[in-house]
């Protein structure tokens, strides 16, 4: 596979899976001590990656879960953030300004802070009450953060007595590192083809629902816009029909990410409409990816992880055919802003 280190990827994702035990132990301890809610407070893409976990808790447990923009929460506050709160702060570099600030802010409010970092001995890791470091880089961080936050969410639901098959789910997640490598390998030819087809496209509408929506937003914003300087319009599949559909015409690229949870019919609706207007519809569907040993129940929990792993292959080819390295920036971490 192009510019891909299989051993490195497997090692990183296996590291994320291995954190399920320590995360579960900590969650159990915090709940026994009277934790009353959980906040996912991240900055930028790392914060957005927490959305599926927060939604999973909200939809399957009566334990209050909040997903907030760290900078905005610090500006306006929250009456729900306090001594009983568990605050999860993801930061790949461990140096993101807002991440450092929100850890300190939450601790000042009496909350217990958990950092998910890609590098130890960094300001975020050192400031948090508990740090879980799993080394990763940009091309491996999405799956790693998705897995860690999913494991944390599953632990909360389990500890609340709302997930009787927790052990079986975790056992299936342990299969993912190797399976994701094979998913990448199978998608490689299509990734190259898509990169060639879209290398000169300057604007895409990205859409999806459920877990797939998180990945649609993340890939459009953090990969195409930040790393490739390609303009995008991320929109939830249900909101697609409340404004964005008027932007669709012949020649406009629409990229639809489809997952396998209960929101799939929302994506089906977009898939049915767009071809009536434009031929430029690209559908990437996690259901087409073979994952031996993964049950439909667990597949519905990991659509975003599968989509992230195949889209990484697309971005790897895109930077080559566009002659635009994914590491190139004009402003991000280049200027003081």
Secondary structure, DSSP 8 states (H G I E B T S, - for coil): -TT--HHHHHHHHHHHHHHHHHHHHHHHHHHHTT--EEEEEE-HHHHHTTHHHHHHHHHH-SSEEEEEEHHHHHHH--TT-STTEEEEEEESSS--HHHHHHHHHHHHTT-EEEEEESSSSSHHHHHSSEEEE----HHHHHHHHHHHHHHHHHHHHHHTT--TTHHHHHHHHTTHHHHHHHHHHHHHHHHHHHHHHHTT--EEEEEE-THHHHHHHHIIIIIIIHHH--EEEEEETTGGGTTGGGG--TT-EEEEEE-SSTTHHHHHHHHHHHTTT-S-EEEEEGGGS--TT--HHHHTT-HHHHHHHHHHHHHHHHHHHTT--TT--SSTTTS--
